[in-house]
């Protein structure tokens, strides 16, 4: 069962920032990078957030559907 507080924290961070990498999010939330990566990938799959490749990194941001 997903940690709803963690999901809401991720959404809140992305709402207050244009985009962030999984490392940025993990540092701000003081959580394990691997755990955050898993949550981010699941959130992308469900359409809650979007992801784009930027060089060797992936940047995450709120999807347009959520912003409206």
C-alpha positions as CSV (number, residue, x, y, z in Angstrom):
1,X,0.0,0.0,0.0
2,X,1.5,3.3,-1.0
3,X,2.5,5.9,1.6
4,X,-0.1,8.7,0.9
5,X,1.9,11.2,2.9
6,X,4.9,10.6,0.7
7,X,2.9,10.9,-2.5
8,X,1.4,14.1,-1.3
9,X,4.8,15.4,-0.3
10,X,6.2,14.7,-3.7
11,X,3.2,16.4,-5.4
12,X,3.6,19.4,-3.1
13,X,7.3,19.7,-4.0
14,X,6.6,19.6,-7.7
15,X,3.8,22.1,-7.3
16,X,6.3,24.6,-5.7
17,X,9.1,23.9,-8.2
18,X,9.0,23.9,-12.0
19,X,10.8,20.5,-12.1
20,X,13.0,18.3,-10.0
21,X,15.2,15.2,-10.4
22,X,14.7,12.2,-8.2
23,X,17.9,13.1,-6.4
24,X,16.5,16.6,-5.6
25,X,13.3,15.2,-4.3
26,X,15.0,12.5,-2.2
27,X,17.3,15.2,-0.6
28,X,14.4,17.5,0.1
29,X,12.3,14.8,1.7
30,X,15.3,13.1,3.3
31,X,14.3,9.7,1.9
32,X,16.1,6.9,0.0
33,X,16.7,7.7,-3.7
34,X,15.7,4.2,-4.8
35,X,12.4,4.4,-2.9
36,X,11.7,7.8,-4.3
37,X,12.5,6.6,-7.8
38,X,9.9,3.8,-7.5
39,X,7.2,6.2,-6.3
40,X,8.0,8.6,-9.1
41,X,7.8,5.9,-11.8
42,X,4.5,4.7,-10.4
43,X,3.2,8.2,-10.4
44,X,4.2,8.7,-14.0
45,X,2.5,5.4,-14.9
46,X,-0.7,6.6,-13.3
47,X,-0.5,10.0,-15.0
48,X,-0.2,12.0,-11.8
49,X,3.2,13.5,-12.8
50,X,5.2,13.7,-16.0
51,X,8.8,12.9,-16.8
52,X,11.3,14.1,-19.5
53,X,14.8,13.0,-20.1
54,X,17.4,15.8,-19.7
55,X,20.8,14.5,-20.6
56,X,21.5,11.5,-18.4
57,X,18.8,12.5,-15.9
58,X,15.1,12.4,-15.7
59,X,13.2,15.5,-14.6
60,X,9.8,15.2,-13.0
61,X,7.0,17.8,-13.0
62,X,3.2,17.9,-12.4
63,X,1.3,16.8,-15.5
64,X,-0.8,19.3,-17.3
65,X,-4.0,17.4,-16.3
66,X,-3.2,17.9,-12.6
67,X,-2.2,21.6,-13.0
68,X,-5.7,22.6,-14.3
